[in-house]
Amino acid sequence: MRVPPLALTLLIVSVVATAPISGANSVPFKGSWSGVTVAADLSTFPVVGVLAEGEGQLTHLGRYFMSSPHTTNVFTGQTTGDQIFTAANGDTLTAFCDGFPQQDPVTGIVSGALECDITGGTGRFADASGSYVFFLTASPNPSGLGFITEATIDGEISF
């Protein structure tokens, strides 16, 4: 039996149009960040309110600036808060992060990972989702407040 070309075309279009597309646009999200503590609020000690800021390079953002308002419990290490990435064109990408980095009692260096969920953004990131791990090493800042932090980012993003 021979299927007419128009019927075959309609069948293919119908299958493609109704196929699930979830995850089809998930792409790697990788890069780095370097930043410093710019403010710390000790009024709710042992939970310290922190603002860290810095710059980095990420797939799908290029060079970017990131601000991270978060809290850290100095006894447990639990760190919870936001990361707000701003691309060169002004588009933003936001994420919520949580984890338990630990401080070495001898060196004062904090290291560990935060699990981050992308919560949206503006411009081309308005409907973004995904997740990544923020691997950090933070050294006490010898000339000022808080820490100097280096981090890598490894995950996936969907637009």
Contacts in CASP RR format, 6 or more apart in sequence:
PFRMAT RR
TARGET T0000
AUTHOR 0000-0000-0000
METHOD contacts of the structure
MODEL  1
MRVPPLALTLLIVSVVATAPISGANSVPFKGSWSGVTVAADLSTFPVVGV
LAEGEGQLTHLGRYFMSSPHTTNVFTGQTTGDQIFTAANGDTLTAFCDGF
PQQDPVTGIVSGALECDITGGTGRFADASGSYVFFLTASPNPSGLGFITE
ATIDGEISF
3 11 0 8 1.000
23 158 0 8 1.000
25 158 0 8 1.000
25 159 0 8 1.000
26 130 0 8 1.000
26 156 0 8 1.000
26 157 0 8 1.000
26 158 0 8 1.000
27 59 0 8 1.000
27 60 0 8 1.000
27 156 0 8 1.000
27 157 0 8 1.000
27 158 0 8 1.000
28 59 0 8 1.000
28 155 0 8 1.000
28 156 0 8 1.000
28 157 0 8 1.000
29 58 0 8 1.000
29 59 0 8 1.000
29 60 0 8 1.000
29 118 0 8 1.000
29 130 0 8 1.000
29 132 0 8 1.000
29 153 0 8 1.000
29 154 0 8 1.000
29 155 0 8 1.000
29 156 0 8 1.000
29 157 0 8 1.000
30 58 0 8 1.000
30 59 0 8 1.000
30 152 0 8 1.000
30 153 0 8 1.000
30 154 0 8 1.000
30 155 0 8 1.000
31 56 0 8 1.000
31 57 0 8 1.000
31 58 0 8 1.000
31 59 0 8 1.000
31 152 0 8 1.000
31 153 0 8 1.000
31 154 0 8 1.000
32 56 0 8 1.000
32 57 0 8 1.000
32 58 0 8 1.000
32 150 0 8 1.000
32 151 0 8 1.000
32 152 0 8 1.000
32 153 0 8 1.000
33 54 0 8 1.000
33 55 0 8 1.000
33 56 0 8 1.000
33 66 0 8 1.000
33 134 0 8 1.000
33 149 0 8 1.000
33 150 0 8 1.000
33 151 0 8 1.000
33 152 0 8 1.000
33 153 0 8 1.000
34 54 0 8 1.000
34 55 0 8 1.000
34 56 0 8 1.000
34 148 0 8 1.000
34 149 0 8 1.000
34 150 0 8 1.000
34 151 0 8 1.000
35 52 0 8 1.000
35 53 0 8 1.000
35 54 0 8 1.000
35 55 0 8 1.000
35 148 0 8 1.000
35 149 0 8 1.000
35 150 0 8 1.000
36 52 0 8 1.000
36 53 0 8 1.000
36 54 0 8 1.000
36 141 0 8 1.000
36 146 0 8 1.000
36 147 0 8 1.000
36 148 0 8 1.000
36 149 0 8 1.000
37 50 0 8 1.000
37 51 0 8 1.000
37 52 0 8 1.000
37 141 0 8 1.000
37 145 0 8 1.000
37 146 0 8 1.000
37 147 0 8 1.000
37 149 0 8 1.000
38 51 0 8 1.000
38 52 0 8 1.000
38 53 0 8 1.000
38 145 0 8 1.000
39 50 0 8 1.000
39 51 0 8 1.000
39 145 0 8 1.000
40 48 0 8 1.000
40 49 0 8 1.000
40 50 0 8 1.000
40 51 0 8 1.000
40 145 0 8 1.000
40 146 0 8 1.000
41 48 0 8 1.000
41 49 0 8 1.000
41 50 0 8 1.000
42 48 0 8 1.000
42 49 0 8 1.000
44 71 0 8 1.000
45 74 0 8 1.000
46 73 0 8 1.000
46 74 0 8 1.000
46 75 0 8 1.000
47 71 0 8 1.000
47 72 0 8 1.000
47 73 0 8 1.000
47 74 0 8 1.000
48 71 0 8 1.000
48 72 0 8 1.000
48 73 0 8 1.000
48 74 0 8 1.000
49 69 0 8 1.000
49 70 0 8 1.000
49 71 0 8 1.000
49 72 0 8 1.000
50 68 0 8 1.000
50 69 0 8 1.000
50 70 0 8 1.000
50 71 0 8 1.000
50 72 0 8 1.000
50 146 0 8 1.000
51 67 0 8 1.000
51 68 0 8 1.000
51 69 0 8 1.000
52 67 0 8 1.000
52 68 0 8 1.000
52 70 0 8 1.000
52 147 0 8 1.000
52 149 0 8 1.000
53 65 0 8 1.000
53 66 0 8 1.000
53 67 0 8 1.000
53 68 0 8 1.000
54 65 0 8 1.000
54 66 0 8 1.000
54 67 0 8 1.000
55 63 0 8 1.000
55 64 0 8 1.000
55 65 0 8 1.000
55 66 0 8 1.000
56 63 0 8 1.000
56 64 0 8 1.000
56 65 0 8 1.000
56 66 0 8 1.000
57 63 0 8 1.000
57 64 0 8 1.000
58 64 0 8 1.000
58 85 0 8 1.000
58 153 0 8 1.000
60 157 0 8 1.000
61 85 0 8 1.000
61 87 0 8 1.000
61 93 0 8 1.000
62 87 0 8 1.000
62 88 0 8 1.000
63 88 0 8 1.000
64 85 0 8 1.000
64 86 0 8 1.000
64 87 0 8 1.000
64 88 0 8 1.000
65 85 0 8 1.000
65 86 0 8 1.000
66 83 0 8 1.000
66 84 0 8 1.000
66 85 0 8 1.000
66 86 0 8 1.000
67 83 0 8 1.000
67 84 0 8 1.000
67 86 0 8 1.000
68 81 0 8 1.000
68 82 0 8 1.000
68 83 0 8 1.000
68 84 0 8 1.000
68 97 0 8 1.000
69 81 0 8 1.000
69 82 0 8 1.000
69 84 0 8 1.000
70 79 0 8 1.000
70 80 0 8 1.000
70 81 0 8 1.000
70 82 0 8 1.000
70 97 0 8 1.000
71 79 0 8 1.000
71 80 0 8 1.000
71 81 0 8 1.000
72 78 0 8 1.000
72 79 0 8 1.000
73 79 0 8 1.000
74 103 0 8 1.000
76 100 0 8 1.000
77 99 0 8 1.000
77 100 0 8 1.000
77 101 0 8 1.000
77 102 0 8 1.000
77 103 0 8 1.000
78 98 0 8 1.000
78 99 0 8 1.000
78 100 0 8 1.000
79 97 0 8 1.000
79 98 0 8 1.000
79 99 0 8 1.000
79 100 0 8 1.000
79 101 0 8 1.000
79 114 0 8 1.000
80 97 0 8 1.000
80 98 0 8 1.000
80 99 0 8 1.000
81 96 0 8 1.000
81 97 0 8 1.000
81 98 0 8 1.000
82 94 0 8 1.000
82 95 0 8 1.000
82 96 0 8 1.000
82 97 0 8 1.000
83 94 0 8 1.000
83 95 0 8 1.000
83 97 0 8 1.000
83 116 0 8 1.000
83 134 0 8 1.000
84 92 0 8 1.000
84 93 0 8 1.000
84 94 0 8 1.000
85 92 0 8 1.000
85 93 0 8 1.000
85 94 0 8 1.000
85 95 0 8 1.000
86 92 0 8 1.000
87 93 0 8 1.000
90 122 0 8 1.000
91 121 0 8 1.000
91 122 0 8 1.000
91 123 0 8 1.000
91 124 0 8 1.000
91 125 0 8 1.000
92 121 0 8 1.000
92 122 0 8 1.000
92 123 0 8 1.000
92 125 0 8 1.000
93 118 0 8 1.000
93 120 0 8 1.000
93 121 0 8 1.000
93 125 0 8 1.000
93 128 0 8 1.000
93 157 0 8 1.000
94 118 0 8 1.000
94 119 0 8 1.000
94 120 0 8 1.000
94 121 0 8 1.000
95 116 0 8 1.000
95 117 0 8 1.000
95 118 0 8 1.000
95 119 0 8 1.000
95 132 0 8 1.000
96 116 0 8 1.000
96 117 0 8 1.000
96 119 0 8 1.000
97 114 0 8 1.000
97 115 0 8 1.000
97 116 0 8 1.000
97 117 0 8 1.000
97 134 0 8 1.000
98 114 0 8 1.000
98 115 0 8 1.000
98 116 0 8 1.000
99 112 0 8 1.000
99 113 0 8 1.000
99 114 0 8 1.000
99 115 0 8 1.000
100 112 0 8 1.000
101 110 0 8 1.000
101 111 0 8 1.000
101 112 0 8 1.000
101 113 0 8 1.000
101 114 0 8 1.000
101 136 0 8 1.000
101 138 0 8 1.000
102 110 0 8 1.000
102 111 0 8 1.000
102 112 0 8 1.000
103 109 0 8 1.000
103 110 0 8 1.000
104 110 0 8 1.000
104 111 0 8 1.000
107 139 0 8 1.000
108 139 0 8 1.000
108 140 0 8 1.000
109 137 0 8 1.000
109 138 0 8 1.000
109 139 0 8 1.000
109 140 0 8 1.000
110 136 0 8 1.000
110 137 0 8 1.000
110 138 0 8 1.000
110 147 0 8 1.000
111 136 0 8 1.000
111 137 0 8 1.000
111 138 0 8 1.000
112 135 0 8 1.000
112 136 0 8 1.000
112 137 0 8 1.000
113 133 0 8 1.000
113 134 0 8 1.000
113 135 0 8 1.000
113 136 0 8 1.000
114 133 0 8 1.000
114 134 0 8 1.000
114 136 0 8 1.000
115 131 0 8 1.000
115 133 0 8 1.000
116 131 0 8 1.000
116 132 0 8 1.000
116 133 0 8 1.000
116 134 0 8 1.000
117 130 0 8 1.000
117 131 0 8 1.000
118 128 0 8 1.000
118 129 0 8 1.000
118 130 0 8 1.000
118 131 0 8 1.000
118 132 0 8 1.000
118 157 0 8 1.000
119 129 0 8 1.000
120 126 0 8 1.000
120 127 0 8 1.000
120 128 0 8 1.000
120 129 0 8 1.000
121 128 0 8 1.000
124 159 0 8 1.000
125 159 0 8 1.000
127 159 0 8 1.000
128 157 0 8 1.000
128 158 0 8 1.000
128 159 0 8 1.000
129 157 0 8 1.000
129 158 0 8 1.000
130 155 0 8 1.000
130 156 0 8 1.000
130 157 0 8 1.000
130 158 0 8 1.000
131 155 0 8 1.000
131 156 0 8 1.000
132 153 0 8 1.000
132 154 0 8 1.000
132 155 0 8 1.000
132 156 0 8 1.000
132 157 0 8 1.000
133 153 0 8 1.000
133 154 0 8 1.000
133 155 0 8 1.000
134 151 0 8 1.000
134 152 0 8 1.000
134 153 0 8 1.000
135 151 0 8 1.000
135 152 0 8 1.000
135 153 0 8 1.000
135 154 0 8 1.000
136 149 0 8 1.000
136 150 0 8 1.000
136 151 0 8 1.000
137 149 0 8 1.000
137 150 0 8 1.000
137 151 0 8 1.000
138 147 0 8 1.000
138 148 0 8 1.000
138 149 0 8 1.000
138 150 0 8 1.000
139 147 0 8 1.000
139 148 0 8 1.000
139 149 0 8 1.000
140 146 0 8 1.000
140 147 0 8 1.000
140 148 0 8 1.000
141 147 0 8 1.000
141 148 0 8 1.000
END
